[in-house]
Amino acid sequence: MDIPRIFNITESAHRIHNPFTPDKFATLGAALHLASGVRVLDLGSGSGEMLCTWARDHGIVGTGIDMSQLFTEQAKLRAEELGIADQVKFIHGDAAGYVSNEKVDVAACVGATWIAGGVAGTIELLAQSLRTGGIILIGEPYWRQLPPTEDIAKRCLANSTSDFLVLPELISSFGNLGYDVVEMVLANQDGWDRYEAAKWLTMRRWLEANPDDELAKEVRAQLTTEPARHVTYTREYLGWGVFALMPR
């Protein structure tokens, strides 16, 4: 079980696999008033930066599940590096359908709502692990400005403009699902740069080391086109945020 290899290549040097930066996760942890012993579940935990830094800074305990074997191993190494390996556990596995045996205070899916078919399904999944009075965290893209054409939406790596909502509509959609939005922290263009631009040097170094690999042509094509695509489309049209929800 693993994610497509191209992502393990392009994001192999990432600690955060979405447009958040360390200060954004710090802001979110402070905003949620996390305290020692708070139990957090993170579906699609990537390289574990959210759980690891929150364990270090706030004393939380938690479990992360991710399909990438590489990212899961990186998360375990990060936990050891920060001296909090006894507080967090990382599982290499499919987060789709995962329900915690023990109810948690915070149930999160930060940027992987595809695991349950979208936002509504992911909220429903997370709610099965949540204690009464707990908080759900959803990380999701939205349109900063609605693309004027379907072609522009696709150049933002969406299938169509209908893939995402504009921010007011996204906020309203949570209410329509029966949840109060109790906090939010939004990424900015610098966050998108750190997520997207950080891939380019990784790809270049990988190409130099693996010129005959079966994916070399694909990686070369991405490195050739991605910088211009990113600054023209994703950076201008697509937003991203983490939204804290509580059931009404």
C-alpha positions in Angstrom: 0.0 0.0 0.0 1.4 3.4 -1.0 0.6 6.6 -2.7 1.7 7.1 -6.4 5.5 7.1 -6.5 5.6 10.5 -8.2 4.4 12.1 -4.9 7.0 10.2 -2.9 9.6 11.7 -5.2 8.4 15.3 -5.5 7.5 15.7 -1.8 10.3 13.6 -0.3 11.9 16.7 1.3 8.6 18.1 2.6 7.8 18.1 6.3 4.3 19.6 5.5 2.4 18.2 2.5 0.0 21.1 2.1 0.2 24.9 1.8 0.6 25.4 5.6 3.8 26.6 7.1 5.1 25.9 10.6 3.8 29.2 12.0 0.3 28.4 10.7 0.2 25.1 12.5 1.5 26.9 15.6 -1.3 29.5 15.2 -3.9 26.7 14.9 -2.6 24.8 17.9 -2.7 28.0 20.0 -6.2 28.9 18.7 -7.6 25.5 19.7 -6.2 26.0 23.2 -4.6 22.6 23.1 -3.5 21.3 26.5 -1.4 18.4 27.8 -3.1 15.1 27.3 -5.5 16.2 24.6 -5.9 13.2 22.2 -5.7 13.9 18.5 -6.4 11.7 15.5 -4.9 12.7 12.1 -6.1 10.9 9.0 -3.7 11.5 6.1 -1.0 12.6 8.5 1.8 12.8 6.0 5.2 13.3 7.6 3.6 14.0 10.9 4.6 17.6 11.4 1.3 18.7 12.9 1.1 15.9 15.5 4.8 16.1 16.3 5.0 19.9 16.9 1.8 19.9 18.8 3.1 17.1 21.0 6.3 19.1 21.6 4.6 22.5 22.2 1.3 21.5 23.9 1.8 18.0 25.2 -0.9 16.4 23.1 -1.0 12.6 22.4 -2.0 11.4 19.0 -2.2 8.9 16.2 -1.6 9.5 12.5 -2.4 7.3 9.6 -1.0 7.7 6.1 -0.7 5.6 3.0 2.8 6.7 2.2 5.4 4.4 3.6 8.1 7.0 3.1 6.1 9.8 4.8 5.2 7.5 7.7 8.8 6.6 8.3 9.7 10.3 8.2 7.0 11.0 10.8 8.5 8.4 13.1 11.9 9.9 12.7 10.6 13.4 13.4 8.9 12.2 16.6 12.3 10.8 17.7 14.1 14.0 16.7 11.7 16.1 18.8 11.8 13.7 21.7 8.1 13.0 21.7 8.0 9.4 20.3 6.2 8.2 23.4 3.3 10.7 22.8 2.5 10.0 19.1 2.1 6.9 17.0 2.2 6.8 13.2 0.6 3.9 11.3 1.3 3.1 7.6 -2.2 2.3 6.4 -5.3 3.4 4.6 -7.0 6.2 6.5 -10.2 5.7 4.5 -12.7 4.2 7.0 -10.4 4.4 9.9 -12.2 4.8 13.3 -10.3 5.2 16.5 -10.9 2.6 19.2 -10.7 5.4 21.8 -12.7 8.6 21.3 -10.5 11.6 20.6 -10.7 15.3 21.5 -9.6 16.4 18.0 -10.3 14.4 14.8 -8.5 15.9 11.8 -8.1 15.4 8.1 -5.9 18.2 6.9 -5.8 18.1 3.1 -7.0 14.6 2.3 -10.8 14.7 2.2 -10.7 12.3 -0.8 -10.3 9.5 1.7 -14.1 9.6 2.3 -15.3 11.0 -1.0 -15.1 14.7 -0.1 -15.8 17.1 2.8 -19.2 15.7 3.9 -18.0 12.1 3.9 -14.8 12.9 5.7 -16.6 14.9 8.4 -19.0 11.9 8.9 -16.0 9.6 9.2 -14.1 11.8 11.7 -17.3 12.2 13.8 -17.2 8.5 14.5 -13.9 8.9 16.4 -14.9 12.2 18.2 -15.9 12.5 21.8 -18.8 14.6 22.8 -17.7 18.2 22.8 -14.7 17.5 20.6 -13.5 19.4 17.5 -13.2 18.2 13.9 -10.5 19.8 11.7 -10.9 19.9 8.0 -8.2 21.2 5.6 -9.6 22.0 2.3 -8.9 24.2 -0.8 -11.3 26.9 -1.9 -11.3 29.4 -4.8 -9.7 32.7 -3.9 -11.3 33.9 -7.1 -13.5 31.8 -9.2 -11.7 30.8 -12.4 -13.4 32.4 -15.4 -13.0 29.2 -17.5 -12.9 25.5 -17.0 -9.4 25.5 -18.6 -8.1 27.7 -15.9 -9.6 25.5 -13.3 -7.8 22.5 -14.8 -4.5 24.4 -14.8 -5.1 24.8 -11.0 -5.0 21.0 -11.0 -8.8 20.8 -10.4 -11.1 18.7 -12.6 -13.5 21.6 -13.0 -14.6 24.8 -11.2 -17.2 22.7 -9.3 -14.4 20.8 -7.4 -14.1 23.7 -4.9 -16.2 26.5 -3.5 -15.4 30.1 -2.9 -14.7 30.8 0.8 -18.1 32.1 1.8 -19.8 29.1 0.2 -17.4 26.7 1.9 -18.1 28.2 5.3 -21.8 28.0 4.7 -21.5 24.4 3.6 -20.3 23.4 7.1 -23.4 24.9 8.6 -25.6 23.1 6.1 -24.0 19.9 7.4 -25.0 20.8 11.0 -21.7 22.1 12.2 -20.5 25.4 13.7 -17.3 26.9 12.4 -15.5 27.7 15.7 -12.0 28.6 14.3 -10.1 28.8 11.0 -6.6 29.4 9.9 -6.0 30.2 6.2 -2.9 29.6 4.2 -1.5 32.4 2.1 0.5 32.7 -1.1 3.8 32.2 0.7 2.4 28.9 2.0 1.6 27.9 -1.5 5.1 28.8 -2.6 6.6 26.7 0.2 4.5 23.7 -0.8 4.9 24.0 -4.6 8.3 25.7 -5.1 9.9 23.4 -2.5 9.3 20.5 -5.0 11.4 22.0 -7.7 14.8 21.6 -6.2 13.9 18.2 -5.0 12.9 17.2 -8.5 16.2 18.7 -10.0 18.4 16.8 -7.5 16.4 13.6 -8.1 16.8 13.9 -11.8 20.5 14.4 -11.5 20.7 11.2 -9.3 18.3 9.1 -11.4 18.5 10.1 -15.0 17.5 6.6 -16.3 14.6 6.0 -13.9 11.3 5.1 -15.5 9.7 8.3 -14.1 12.5 10.6 -15.2 10.6 11.9 -18.2 7.5 12.7 -16.0 9.6 14.5 -13.4 11.5 16.4 -16.1 8.2 17.5 -17.6 6.9 18.7 -14.3 10.1 20.6 -13.5 9.9 22.3 -16.9 6.3 23.4 -16.6 5.4 23.7 -12.9 7.0 27.0 -11.9 5.1 29.0 -14.6 1.9 27.0 -14.0 2.1 27.6 -10.3 2.6 31.4 -10.4 0.1 31.9 -13.1 -2.7 29.7 -11.8 -2.6 28.0 -8.4 -0.9 30.9 -6.6 -3.6 33.4 -7.9 -6.8 31.4 -7.9 -6.6 28.7 -5.2 -6.8 29.3 -1.4 -6.5 26.7 1.4 -7.4 26.6 5.0 -8.0 24.5 8.1 -11.5 24.8 9.6 -12.4 23.8 13.1 -15.9 22.5 13.5 -18.2 21.4 16.3 -21.6 19.7 15.8 -24.6 21.7 16.7 
